[in-house]
Amino acid sequence: MAVPARLRWRCRRGLLELDLILEGFLEDGWERLDEAGRAGFERLLQQPDQELQGWLLGRTQPLDPGLARTVARIRGE
């Protein structure tokens, strides 16, 4: 399944680091996600940029286990 255009748009954030990480994941990881993984990714995109940056750069960890799994997938863990 191709990446929906609306997701590409939602991955464009206010921070360049986030743009690169999220858009890179769409290119390399979206196709491998199952339905639950895709829903988790969309839920992750609802979070504030500052929290996302901390999580994706490994500075902090989400308390929510579902978000933590999604972050780990994006980080390649």
N, CA, C and O atoms as a printed pandas DataFrame, in Angstrom:
     atom_number atom_name residue_name chain_id  residue_number  x_coord  y_coord  z_coord
0              1         N          MET        A               1    0.845   -1.178    0.000
1              2        CA          MET        A               1    0.000    0.000    0.000
2              3         C          MET        A               1    0.891    1.241    0.000
3              4         O          MET        A               1    1.833    1.334    0.786
4              5         N          ALA        A               2    0.600    2.159   -0.851
5              6        CA          ALA        A               2    1.361    3.408   -0.931
6              7         C          ALA        A               2    1.062    4.287    0.283
7              8         O          ALA        A               2   -0.004    4.200    0.893
8              9         N          VAL        A               3    2.017    5.120    0.607
9             10        CA          VAL        A               3    1.850    6.037    1.738
10            11         C          VAL        A               3    0.816    7.100    1.372
11            12         O          VAL        A               3    0.957    7.768    0.347
12            13         N          PRO        A               4   -0.211    7.265    2.188
13            14        CA          PRO        A               4   -1.217    8.297    1.914
14            15         C          PRO        A               4   -0.598    9.700    1.939
15            16         O          PRO        A               4    0.245    9.998    2.785
16            17         N          ALA        A               5   -1.016   10.539    1.025
17            18        CA          ALA        A               5   -0.487   11.902    0.937
18            19         C          ALA        A               5   -0.729   12.684    2.223
19            20         O          ALA        A               5    0.102   13.506    2.609
20            21         N          ARG        A               6   -1.839   12.444    2.885
21            22        CA          ARG        A               6   -2.132   13.160    4.133
22            23         C          ARG        A               6   -1.095   12.846    5.199
23            24         O          ARG        A               6   -0.789   13.702    6.029
24            25         N          LEU        A               7   -0.545   11.623    5.193
25            26        CA          LEU        A               7    0.493   11.296    6.168
26            27         C          LEU        A               7    1.793   12.013    5.855
27            28         O          LEU        A               7    2.486   12.480    6.758
28            29         N          ARG        A               8    2.118   12.099    4.586
29            30        CA          ARG        A               8    3.326   12.853    4.209
30            31         C          ARG        A               8    3.209   14.290    4.707
31            32         O          ARG        A               8    4.178   14.860    5.209
32            33         N          TRP        A               9    2.036   14.866    4.569
33            34        CA          TRP        A               9    1.823   16.238    5.009
34            35         C          TRP        A               9    1.935   16.337    6.531
35            36         O          TRP        A               9    2.539   17.278    7.046
36            37         N          ARG        A              10    1.365   15.384    7.243
37            38        CA          ARG        A              10    1.409   15.416    8.708
38            39         C          ARG        A              10    2.809   15.182    9.259
39            40         O          ARG        A              10    3.089   15.550   10.400
40            41         N          CYS        A              11    3.689   14.581    8.474
41            42        CA          CYS        A              11    5.075   14.361    8.910
42            43         C          CYS        A              11    5.918   15.623    8.793
43            44         O          CYS        A              11    7.031   15.678    9.316
44            45         N          ARG        A              12    5.404   16.621    8.122
45            46        CA          ARG        A              12    6.117   17.894    8.026
46            47         C          ARG        A              12    5.850   18.666    9.302
47            48         O          ARG        A              12    4.737   19.130    9.548
48            49         N          ARG        A              13    6.885   18.794   10.106
49            50        CA          ARG        A              13    6.752   19.396   11.420
50            51         C          ARG        A              13    7.495   20.722   11.467
51            52         O          ARG        A              13    7.999   21.199   10.450
52            53         N          GLY        A              14    7.559   21.306   12.640
53            54        CA          GLY        A              14    8.261   22.570   12.812
54            55         C          GLY        A              14    9.752   22.412   13.027
55            56         O          GLY        A              14   10.483   23.402   13.061
56            57         N          LEU        A              15   10.211   21.178   13.174
57            58        CA          LEU        A              15   11.627   20.920   13.440
58            59         C          LEU        A              15   12.203   20.053   12.325
59            60         O          LEU        A              15   11.644   19.003   12.007
60            61         N          LEU        A              16   13.295   20.475   11.739
61            62        CA          LEU        A              16   13.902   19.747   10.626
62            63         C          LEU        A              16   14.234   18.305   10.998
63            64         O          LEU        A              16   14.032   17.393   10.197
64            65         N          GLU        A              17   14.746   18.096   12.222
65            66        CA          GLU        A              17   15.098   16.733   12.639
66            67         C          GLU        A              17   13.885   15.810   12.563
67            68         O          GLU        A              17   13.987   14.672   12.104
68            69         N          LEU        A              18   12.749   16.307   13.011
69            70        CA          LEU        A              18   11.529   15.495   12.956
70            71         C          LEU        A              18   11.106   15.226   11.526
71            72         O          LEU        A              18   10.713   14.109   11.191
72            73         N          ASP        A              19   11.185   16.241   10.683
73            74        CA          ASP        A              19   10.839   16.046    9.267
74            75         C          ASP        A              19   11.659   14.905    8.676
75            76         O          ASP        A              19   11.118   14.014    8.022
76            77         N          LEU        A              20   12.946   14.941    8.907
77            78        CA          LEU        A              20   13.843   13.938    8.326
78            79         C          LEU        A              20   13.571   12.547    8.874
79            80         O          LEU        A              20   13.540   11.577    8.117
80            81         N          ILE        A              21   13.376   12.440   10.177
81            82        CA          ILE        A              21   13.130   11.132   10.788
82            83         C          ILE        A              21   11.794   10.565   10.335
83            84         O          ILE        A              21   11.720    9.416    9.899
84            85         N          LEU        A              22   10.739   11.363   10.436
85            86        CA          LEU        A              22    9.401   10.862   10.118
86            87         C          LEU        A              22    9.234   10.572    8.633
87            88         O          LEU        A              22    8.670    9.542    8.263
88            89         N          GLU        A              23    9.716   11.464    7.782
89            90        CA          GLU        A              23    9.602   11.218    6.339
90            91         C          GLU        A              23   10.471   10.040    5.928
91            92         O          GLU        A              23   10.092    9.265    5.049
92            93         N          GLY        A              24   11.628    9.899    6.555
93            94        CA          GLY        A              24   12.480    8.742    6.273
94            95         C          GLY        A              24   11.794    7.440    6.646
95            96         O          GLY        A              24   11.896    6.448    5.924
96            97         N          PHE        A              25   11.094    7.445    7.775
97            98        CA          PHE        A              25   10.368    6.241    8.176
98            99         C          PHE        A              25    9.246    5.927    7.197
99           100         O          PHE        A              25    9.009    4.762    6.880
100          101         N          LEU        A              26    8.565    6.941    6.722
101          102        CA          LEU        A              26    7.513    6.682    5.731
102          103         C          LEU        A              26    8.083    5.977    4.507
103          104         O          LEU        A              26    7.472    5.054    3.969
104          105         N          GLU        A              27    9.252    6.416    4.079
105          106        CA          GLU        A              27    9.874    5.825    2.891
106          107         C          GLU        A              27   10.349    4.392    3.134
107          108         O          GLU        A              27   10.209    3.531    2.265
108          109         N          ASP        A              28   10.909    4.143    4.318
109          110        CA          ASP        A              28   11.553    2.855    4.569
110          111         C          ASP        A              28   10.741    1.880    5.408
111          112         O          ASP        A              28   10.963    0.672    5.323
112          113         N          GLY        A              29    9.811    2.367    6.214
113          114        CA          GLY        A              29    9.150    1.479    7.152
114          115         C          GLY        A              29    7.654    1.333    7.039
115          116         O          GLY        A              29    7.085    0.371    7.555
116          117         N          TRP        A              30    7.002    2.270    6.372
117          118        CA          TRP        A              30    5.535    2.257    6.306
118          119         C          TRP        A              30    4.995    0.963    5.720
119          120         O          TRP        A              30    4.038    0.396    6.248
120          121         N          GLU        A              31    5.582    0.499    4.661
121          122        CA          GLU        A              31    5.091   -0.701    3.959
122          123         C          GLU        A              31    5.124   -1.943    4.854
123          124         O          GLU        A              31    4.324   -2.860    4.671
124          125         N          ARG        A              32    6.048   -1.974    5.821
125          126        CA          ARG        A              32    6.203   -3.149    6.683
126          127         C          ARG        A              32    5.280   -3.139    7.893
127          128         O          ARG        A              32    5.218   -4.129    8.622
128          129         N          LEU        A              33    4.563   -2.046    8.123
129          130        CA          LEU        A              33    3.674   -1.965    9.276
130          131         C          LEU        A              33    2.357   -2.677    9.004
131          132         O          LEU        A              33    1.808   -2.613    7.904
132          133         N          ASP        A              34    1.865   -3.358   10.037
133          134        CA          ASP        A              34    0.520   -3.918    9.942
134          135         C          ASP        A              34   -0.481   -2.822   10.312
135          136         O          ASP        A              34   -0.094   -1.680   10.559
136          137         N          GLU        A              35   -1.743   -3.165   10.347
137          138        CA          GLU        A              35   -2.784   -2.167   10.614
138          139         C          GLU        A              35   -2.585   -1.498   11.980
139          140         O          GLU        A              35   -2.742   -0.283   12.099
140          141         N          ALA        A              36   -2.245   -2.271   12.997
141          142        CA          ALA        A              36   -2.025   -1.712   14.338
142          143         C          ALA        A              36   -0.806   -0.783   14.336
143          144         O          ALA        A              36   -0.826    0.270   14.974
144          145         N          GLY        A              37    0.243   -1.169   13.625
145          146        CA          GLY        A              37    1.431   -0.331   13.538
146          147         C          GLY        A              37    1.153    0.984   12.836
147          148         O          GLY        A              37    1.675    2.027   13.230
148          149         N          ARG        A              38    0.340    0.938   11.809
149          150        CA          ARG        A              38   -0.021    2.168   11.091
150          151         C          ARG        A              38   -0.885    3.078   11.958
151          152         O          ARG        A              38   -0.726    4.299   11.937
152          153         N          ALA        A              39   -1.793    2.483   12.714
153          154        CA          ALA        A              39   -2.614    3.283   13.630
154          155         C          ALA        A              39   -1.726    3.912   14.707
155          156         O          ALA        A              39   -1.941    5.061   15.095
156          157         N          GLY        A              40   -0.741    3.170   15.185
157          158        CA          GLY        A              40    0.190    3.699   16.176
158          159         C          GLY        A              40    1.002    4.859   15.634
159          160         O          GLY        A              40    1.248    5.838   16.339
160          161         N          PHE        A              41    1.420    4.748   14.382
161          162        CA          PHE        A              41    2.177    5.831   13.762
162          163         C          PHE        A              41    1.316    7.084   13.642
163          164         O          PHE        A              41    1.779    8.192   13.913
164          165         N          GLU        A              42    0.078    6.905   13.239
165          166        CA          GLU        A              42   -0.818    8.058   13.123
166          167         C          GLU        A              42   -1.084    8.690   14.493
167          168         O          GLU        A              42   -1.203    9.910   14.601
168          169         N          ARG        A              43   -1.176    7.876   15.518
169          170        CA          ARG        A              43   -1.366    8.400   16.871
170          171         C          ARG        A              43   -0.122    9.158   17.323
171          172         O          ARG        A              43   -0.224   10.184   17.996
172          173         N          LEU        A              44    1.034    8.657   16.956
173          174        CA          LEU        A              44    2.288    9.338   17.293
174          175         C          LEU        A              44    2.321   10.735   16.689
175          176         O          LEU        A              44    2.809   11.675   17.315
176          177         N          LEU        A              45    1.806   10.870   15.482
177          178        CA          LEU        A              45    1.821   12.168   14.806
178          179         C          LEU        A              45    0.923   13.204   15.487
179          180         O          LEU        A              45    1.007   14.392   15.176
180          181         N          GLN        A              46    0.083   12.773   16.395
181          182        CA          GLN        A              46   -0.779   13.696   17.133
182          183         C          GLN        A              46   -0.059   14.343   18.313
183          184         O          GLN        A              46   -0.595   15.255   18.942
184          185         N          GLN        A              47    1.147   13.880   18.614
185          186        CA          GLN        A              47    1.879   14.379   19.782
186          187         C          GLN        A              47    2.609   15.683   19.456
187          188         O          GLN        A              47    2.927   15.945   18.296
188          189         N          PRO        A              48    2.873   16.495   20.475
189          190        CA          PRO        A              48    3.590   17.759   20.264
190          191         C          PRO        A              48    5.027   17.534   19.785
191          192         O          PRO        A              48    5.664   16.540   20.132
192          193         N          ASP        A              49    5.514   18.464   18.994
193          194        CA          ASP        A              49    6.858   18.346   18.416
194          195         C          ASP        A              49    7.944   18.147   19.458
195          196         O          ASP        A              49    8.838   17.324   19.260
196          197         N          GLN        A              50    7.890   18.874   20.555
197          198        CA          GLN        A              50    8.939   18.771   21.571
198          199         C          GLN        A              50    8.994   17.373   22.179
199          200         O          GLN        A              50   10.080   16.845   22.422
200          201         N          GLU        A              51    7.844   16.776   22.425
201          202        CA          GLU        A              51    7.830   15.400   22.951
202          203         C          GLU        A              51    8.358   14.429   21.907
203          204         O          GLU        A              51    9.176   13.562   22.216
204          205         N          LEU        A              52    7.890   14.574   20.669
205          206        CA          LEU        A              52    8.373   13.698   19.593
206          207         C          LEU        A              52    9.884   13.782   19.446
207          208         O          LEU        A              52   10.556   12.762   19.297
208          209         N          GLN        A              53   10.406   14.975   19.487
209          210        CA          GLN        A              53   11.846   15.149   19.335
210          211         C          GLN        A              53   12.599   14.404   20.440
211          212         O          GLN        A              53   13.567   13.695   20.165
212          213         N          GLY        A              54   12.160   14.564   21.671
213          214        CA          GLY        A              54   12.813   13.865   22.777
214          215         C          GLY        A              54   12.760   12.361   22.616
215          216         O          GLY        A              54   13.755   11.672   22.841
216          217         N          TRP        A              55   11.612   11.852   22.229
217          218        CA          TRP        A              55   11.457   10.406   22.054
218          219         C          TRP        A              55   12.301    9.876   20.906
219          220         O          TRP        A              55   13.031    8.897   21.060
220          221         N          LEU        A              56   12.197   10.528   19.757
221          222        CA          LEU        A              56   12.858   10.002   18.560
222          223         C          LEU        A              56   14.379   10.172   18.601
223          224         O          LEU        A              56   15.105    9.439   17.930
224          225         N          LEU        A              57   14.851   11.127   19.380
225          226        CA          LEU        A              57   16.298   11.306   19.530
226          227         C          LEU        A              57   16.832   10.542   20.740
227          228         O          LEU        A              57   18.025   10.608   21.036
228          229         N          GLY        A              58   15.962    9.821   21.436
229          230        CA          GLY        A              58   16.386    8.976   22.538
230          231         C          GLY        A              58   16.654    9.702   23.842
231          232         O          GLY        A              58   17.284    9.142   24.739
232          233         N          ARG        A              59   16.199   10.914   23.965
233          234        CA          ARG        A              59   16.405   11.678   25.204
234          235         C          ARG        A              59   15.407   11.295   26.285
235          236         O          ARG        A              59   15.734   11.299   27.472
236          237         N          THR        A              60   14.198   10.966   25.874
237          238        CA          THR        A              60   13.138   10.557   26.789
238          239         C          THR        A              60   12.405    9.379   26.173
239          240         O          THR        A              60   12.646    9.011   25.023
240          241         N          GLN        A              61   11.505    8.790   26.958
241          242        CA          GLN        A              61   10.739    7.629   26.505
242          243         C          GLN        A              61    9.259    7.893   26.766
243          244         O          GLN        A              61    8.911    8.387   27.838
244          245         N          PRO        A              62    8.379    7.579   25.815
245          246        CA          PRO        A              62    6.948    7.757   26.075
246          247         C          PRO        A              62    6.487    6.827   27.198
247          248         O          PRO        A              62    6.956    5.694   27.305
248          249         N          LEU        A              63    5.586    7.303   28.014
249          250        CA          LEU        A              63    5.022    6.474   29.076
250          251         C          LEU        A              63    4.014    5.471   28.522
251          252         O          LEU        A              63    3.846    4.381   29.069
252          253         N          ASP        A              64    3.357    5.842   27.447
253          254        CA          ASP        A              64    2.360    4.977   26.808
254          255         C          ASP        A              64    3.086    3.833   26.077
255          256         O          ASP        A              64    3.916    4.094   25.206
256          257         N          PRO        A              65    2.780    2.564   26.424
257          258        CA          PRO        A              65    3.473    1.439   25.789
258          259         C          PRO        A              65    3.287    1.373   24.275
259          260         O          PRO        A              65    4.208    0.980   23.560
260          261         N          GLY        A              66    2.117    1.749   23.779
261          262        CA          GLY        A              66    1.876    1.734   22.335
262          263         C          GLY        A              66    2.747    2.747   21.611
263          264         O          GLY        A              66    3.329    2.447   20.569
264          265         N          LEU        A              67    2.833    3.939   22.164
265          266        CA          LEU        A              67    3.701    4.958   21.569
266          267         C          LEU        A              67    5.167    4.543   21.678
267          268         O          LEU        A              67    5.956    4.795   20.768
268          269         N          ALA        A              68    5.530    3.902   22.798
269          270        CA          ALA        A              68    6.914    3.437   22.969
270          271         C          ALA        A              68    7.274    2.410   21.899
271          272         O          ALA        A              68    8.392    2.431   21.385
272          273         N          ARG        A              69    6.350    1.513   21.553
273          274        CA          ARG        A              69    6.610    0.522   20.490
274          275         C          ARG        A              69    6.796    1.208   19.146
275          276         O          ARG        A              69    7.686    0.848   18.375
276          277         N          THR        A              70    5.962    2.187   18.872
277          278        CA          THR        A              70    6.071    2.910   17.602
278          279         C          THR        A              70    7.394    3.655   17.522
279          280         O          THR        A              70    8.063    3.623   16.489
280          281         N          VAL        A              71    7.772    4.317   18.593
281          282        CA          VAL        A              71    9.054    5.034   18.620
282          283         C          VAL        A              71   10.206    4.053   18.401
283          284         O          VAL        A              71   11.130    4.346   17.643
284          285         N          ALA        A              72   10.158    2.894   19.058
285          286        CA          ALA        A              72   11.204    1.892   18.889
286          287         C          ALA        A              72   11.296    1.431   17.443
287          288         O          ALA        A              72   12.400    1.247   16.930
288          289         N          ARG        A              73   10.173    1.241   16.778
289          290        CA          ARG        A              73   10.186    0.848   15.355
290          291         C          ARG        A              73   10.859    1.920   14.504
291          292         O          ARG        A              73   11.689    1.618   13.647
292          293         N          ILE        A              74   10.495    3.153   14.749
293          294        CA          ILE        A              74   11.067    4.244   13.960
294          295         C          ILE        A              74   12.560    4.342   14.198
295          296         O          ILE        A              74   13.327    4.589   13.268
296          297         N          ARG        A              75   12.976    4.148   15.446
297          298        CA          ARG        A              75   14.396    4.217   15.787
298          299         C          ARG        A              75   15.160    2.963   15.359
299          300         O          ARG        A              75   16.385    2.917   15.472
300          301         N          GLY        A              76   14.446    1.950   14.870
301          302        CA          GLY        A              76   15.096    0.725   14.415
302          303         C          GLY        A              76   15.521   -0.192   15.541
303          304         O          GLY        A              76   16.466   -0.968   15.396
304          305         N          GLU        A              77   14.830   -0.104   16.655
305          306        CA          GLU        A              77   15.179   -0.936   17.823
306          307         C          GLU        A              77   14.371   -2.205   17.872
307          308         O          GLU        A              77   14.543   -3.010   18.787
